[in-house]
Amino acid sequence: AEIKRKAKEETDAALDGEHKKRYRTLVYTSEDTHLNENTLRNYYCSICGSHSLVCDTDLFKLQQRNTDKSYAMPEATVMTKSYCVAGGKICLKRPKGIEVQYRMNCKDCSAIIGYRPVAKDRTSPYTYYFPDSLVAEQSEAVGMQKTVEAHAGQDLGVE
């Protein structure tokens, strides 16, 4: 009987020892994380409203070129994801010589969004976006405004 009692005490002590261990649980959510302080900004085609660009800086606060007033986005320091398709190579005559542009078009309506001085598979110091080609709110796109106006003019059958 005494052996059974000692075995039971040892078992109970082992279980108590397991319960006394402390565990630390950390819960991270997107609201309280401090890993990435930058907010991502979305930009849409100004014609059709298609999602065209995601970056971590305000596009409209970047420096503009003197020649065509396009926004110069430095590729080395700015995180970007472009949803544009290749639009072909264009050569323009400028006062200082010939400028080569590799155009980027909207994936849905093929509107010209911007350009790079070199092909997409090579590194470039800047990517240039035309000033009126992107909007920050999808509802500001011309195609979306026509859709909203069309829905506003419909009779919804509500009295």
KAVENLIN-V11040 format. One record per pair of residues at least 12 apart in sequence whose ideal C-beta (glycine too) atoms are under 10 Angstrom apart, sorted by the first residue. I is the first residue (numbers start at 1). GAP is how many residues later the second one is. If there is no record, write none. Layout:
BEGIN
<<I:GAP> <I:GAP>>
END
This chain:
BEGIN
<<36:20> <36:43> <37:19> <38:17> <38:18> <38:19> <38:40> <38:41> <39:17> <39:18> <39:19> <40:14> <40:15> <40:16> <40:17> <40:39> <40:40> <40:41> <41:12> <41:13> <41:14> <41:15> <41:16> <41:17> <41:18> <41:19> <41:95> <42:12> <42:13> <42:39> <42:41> <42:92> <42:94> <42:95> <42:96> <43:12> <43:15> <43:16> <43:17> <43:37> <43:39> <43:40> <43:70> <43:86> <43:90> <43:91> <43:92> <43:93> <43:94> <43:95> <44:39> <44:62> <44:90> <44:91> <44:92> <44:93> <44:94> <44:95> <44:96> <44:97> <44:99> <44:100> <45:38> <45:39> <45:60> <45:61> <45:62> <45:63> <45:64> <45:65> <45:66> <45:68> <45:88> <45:89> <45:90> <45:93> <45:96> <45:97> <45:98> <45:99> <46:60> <46:63> <46:65> <46:67> <46:84> <46:85> <46:86> <46:87> <46:88> <46:89> <46:94> <46:95> <46:96> <46:97> <46:98> <47:59> <47:61> <47:62> <47:63> <47:64> <47:65> <47:66> <47:85> <47:86> <47:88> <47:94> <47:95> <47:96> <47:97> <48:58> <48:59> <48:60> <48:61> <48:62> <48:63> <48:90> <48:93> <48:94> <48:95> <48:96> <49:57> <49:59> <49:60> <49:86> <49:88> <49:89> <49:90> <49:91> <49:92> <49:93> <49:94> <49:95> <49:96> <49:98> <50:33> <50:34> <50:56> <50:57> <50:58> <50:59> <50:61> <50:63> <50:88> <50:91> <50:93> <51:30> <51:32> <51:55> <51:56> <51:57> <51:87> <52:29> <52:30> <52:31> <52:32> <52:52> <52:53> <52:54> <52:55> <52:56> <52:59> <52:61> <52:62> <52:77> <52:81> <52:82> <52:83> <53:20> <53:27> <53:28> <53:29> <53:30> <53:31> <53:51> <53:60> <53:61> <53:74> <53:76> <53:80> <53:81> <54:25> <54:26> <54:27> <54:28> <54:29> <55:18> <55:23> <55:24> <55:25> <55:26> <55:27> <55:72> <55:74> <56:21> <56:22> <56:23> <56:24> <56:25> <57:16> <57:17> <57:20> <57:21> <57:22> <57:23> <58:13> <58:78> <59:12> <59:14> <59:19> <59:21> <59:55> <59:70> <59:72> <59:75> <59:77> <60:69> <60:71> <60:74> <60:75> <60:76> <62:12> <62:16> <62:64> <62:66> <62:67> <63:63> <64:64> <64:65> <64:67> <65:61> <65:63> <65:66> <67:25> <67:27> <67:28> <67:29> <67:32> <67:61> <68:24> <68:26> <68:31> <68:33> <68:47> <68:60> <68:62> <68:63> <69:59> <69:61> <69:62> <69:63> <70:31> <70:44> <70:45> <70:56> <70:57> <70:58> <70:59> <70:60> <70:61> <70:63> <71:43> <71:55> <71:56> <71:57> <71:58> <71:59> <71:60> <71:62> <71:63> <72:53> <72:54> <72:55> <72:56> <72:57> <73:41> <73:53> <73:54> <73:55> <73:56> <74:50> <74:51> <74:52> <74:53> <75:41> <75:48> <75:49> <75:50> <75:51> <75:52> <76:47> <76:48> <76:49> <76:50> <78:48> <78:49> <80:47> <82:22> <82:25> <82:31> <82:32> <82:34> <82:38> <82:45> <82:47> <83:21> <83:23> <83:24> <83:25> <83:30> <84:19> <84:20> <84:21> <84:22> <84:23> <84:26> <84:27> <84:28> <84:29> <84:30> <84:31> <84:36> <84:43> <84:45> <84:49> <85:18> <85:19> <85:20> <85:21> <85:22> <85:23> <85:25> <85:28> <85:35> <86:16> <86:17> <86:18> <86:19> <86:30> <86:33> <86:34> <87:14> <87:15> <87:16> <87:17> <87:18> <87:19> <87:23> <87:24> <87:25> <87:26> <87:27> <87:28> <88:13> <88:14> <88:15> <88:16> <88:17> <88:24> <89:12> <89:13> <89:14> <89:26> <89:30> <90:12> <90:13> <90:22> <90:25> <92:23> <99:16> <99:18> <100:15> <100:16> <100:17> <100:18> <100:19> <101:13> <101:14> <101:15> <101:16> <101:17> <101:27> <102:12> <102:13> <102:14> <102:15> <102:16> <102:17> <102:18> <102:20> <102:22> <102:25> <103:12> <103:13> <103:27> <104:12> <104:16> <104:23> <104:24> <104:25> <104:26> <104:29> <105:28> <106:27> <106:28> <108:35> <109:32> <109:33> <109:34> <111:19> <111:22> <111:23> <111:31> <112:17> <112:18> <112:21> <113:14> <113:15> <113:16> <113:17> <113:20> <113:21> <114:13> <114:14> <114:15> <114:16> <114:19> <114:20> <115:12> <115:13> <115:14> <115:15> <116:12>>
END
